[in-house]
Amino acid sequence: MNPLLEVHQLRSGYAGSTVLDGVDLTLNAGATLGLLGRNGVGKSTLIMTLMGLVPMSSGTVRLDGSPMPHRPHKIARAGVALVPQGRRVWPPLTVGEHLKLATRHAQPGTWTTKTVLELLPRLAERIRQPAGSLSGGEQQMLAIARALLTNPRLVLLDEPSDGLAPAIIESIMDVIHRMRTEGVAVLLVEQDLHLAFSVCDEIAVMDRGVIVHRTDTESFRSDPTTAHRLLGVA
Ligand SMILES: Nc1ncnc2c1ncn2[C@@H]1O[C@H](COP(=O)(O)OP(=O)(O)OP(=O)(O)O)[C@@H](O)[C@H]1O
């Protein structure tokens, strides 16, 4: 069986500077992989390149055995959804308007406005509120809701815990666990090790544009020496 996502020798970057320098990565359908690494090593660039938002200069990306389309809307239609760093909600649009827009090109599936609002009841309570007036945690939930409504096979989550209180991070964990239950594959870029360890089957570490380490979560968690060497944390 093909992996859902197969990345081979991927290179990309910005205006003459190479950031990804030969990334090799696979992810099976329904699996949850945490991508860790120090600041600036290229984790977000990988997410943006997979989503077609940063052009690749060489390498291959395959989704379910077929070449990944290049344009973001085609990548989304192929079943890949992005929860970007910084949420990227539209401040004047209400929660309801965001959800309506997200359903426009959605594939049919488990996730509908009803099931997403059942999972994220705080959004249901704020359906007429402009996104700009939501708290950071609520905006993060909205960004996740928007991604789920497309009924993706793969969700790329870029630092969902960034700047959020522990209670909200717990809610994000619950949502990622639910994605797993529904068979959605997740590539999670995270600095919060507690979050990554609690939801991921495996951990990969990036350094200077390549994947330098990959193991199951339990092995990574029980090997603080390696974690310290790769991430600078105990
Ligand atoms: N839009 C951009 N234009 C030019 N350089 C960029 C751009 N975005 C990122 N970079 C550079 O690319 C490199 C990798 O950045 P990236 O955001 O992918 O790292 P990261 O591992 O996600 O870091 P962090 O954990 O701090 O978010 C950095 O040197 C960064 O300055």
The ligand as an SDF file (V2000), in Angstrom:
LIG
                    3D

 31 33  0  0  0  0  0  0  0  0999 V2000
    8.5870   34.5960    3.3690 N   0  0  0  0  0  0  0  0  0  0  0  0
    9.8950   34.4000    3.5900 C   0  0  0  0  0  0  0  0  0  0  0  0
   10.8300   35.0630    2.8610 N   0  0  0  0  0  0  0  0  0  0  0  0
   12.1550   34.8660    3.0640 C   0  0  0  0  0  0  0  0  0  0  0  0
   12.6640   34.0150    3.9980 N   0  0  0  0  0  0  0  0  0  0  0  0
   11.7780   33.3440    4.7530 C   0  0  0  0  0  0  0  0  0  0  0  0
   10.3500   33.4880    4.5970 C   0  0  0  0  0  0  0  0  0  0  0  0
    9.7250   32.6760    5.4850 N   0  0  0  0  0  0  0  0  0  0  0  0
   10.7000   32.0520    6.1700 C   0  0  0  0  0  0  0  0  0  0  0  0
   11.9200   32.4400    5.7380 N   0  0  0  0  0  0  0  0  0  0  0  0
   13.2250   31.9710    6.2420 C   0  0  0  0  0  0  0  0  0  0  0  0
   13.2850   30.5670    6.0280 O   0  0  0  0  0  0  0  0  0  0  0  0
   13.9390   29.9310    7.1180 C   0  0  0  0  0  0  0  0  0  0  0  0
   13.0400   28.8420    7.6930 C   0  0  0  0  0  0  0  0  0  0  0  0
   11.8850   29.4530    8.2490 O   0  0  0  0  0  0  0  0  0  0  0  0
   10.6330   28.6010    8.7450 P   0  0  0  0  0  0  0  0  0  0  0  0
    9.5900   29.5680    9.1700 O   0  0  0  0  0  0  0  0  0  0  0  0
   10.2800   27.5890    7.7270 O   0  0  0  0  0  0  0  0  0  0  0  0
   11.2520   27.8470   10.0040 O   0  0  0  0  0  0  0  0  0  0  0  0
   10.5320   27.1060   11.2050 P   0  0  0  0  0  0  0  0  0  0  0  0
   11.3180   25.8770   11.4650 O   0  0  0  0  0  0  0  0  0  0  0  0
    9.0880   26.9410   10.9290 O   0  0  0  0  0  0  0  0  0  0  0  0
   10.7550   28.1310   12.3860 O   0  0  0  0  0  0  0  0  0  0  0  0
    9.8490   28.5200   13.6760 P   0  0  0  0  0  0  0  0  0  0  0  0
    9.8660   27.3250   14.5590 O   0  0  0  0  0  0  0  0  0  0  0  0
   10.5600   29.6880   14.2500 O   0  0  0  0  0  0  0  0  0  0  0  0
    8.4550   28.8530   13.1440 O   0  0  0  0  0  0  0  0  0  0  0  0
   14.2860   31.0200    8.1210 C   0  0  0  0  0  0  0  0  0  0  0  0
   15.6210   31.4000    7.9270 O   0  0  0  0  0  0  0  0  0  0  0  0
   13.3640   32.1590    7.7380 C   0  0  0  0  0  0  0  0  0  0  0  0
   13.9170   33.4170    8.0400 O   0  0  0  0  0  0  0  0  0  0  0  0
  1  2  1  0
  2  3  1  0
  2  7  2  0
  3  4  2  0
  4  5  1  0
  5  6  2  0
  6  7  1  0
  6 10  1  0
  7  8  1  0
  8  9  2  0
  9 10  1  0
 10 11  1  0
 11 12  1  0
 11 30  1  0
 12 13  1  0
 13 14  1  0
 13 28  1  0
 14 15  1  0
 15 16  1  0
 16 17  2  0
 16 18  1  0
 16 19  1  0
 19 20  1  0
 20 21  2  0
 20 22  1  0
 20 23  1  0
 23 24  1  0
 24 25  2  0
 24 26  1  0
 24 27  1  0
 28 29  1  0
 28 30  1  0
 30 31  1  0
M  END
$$$$
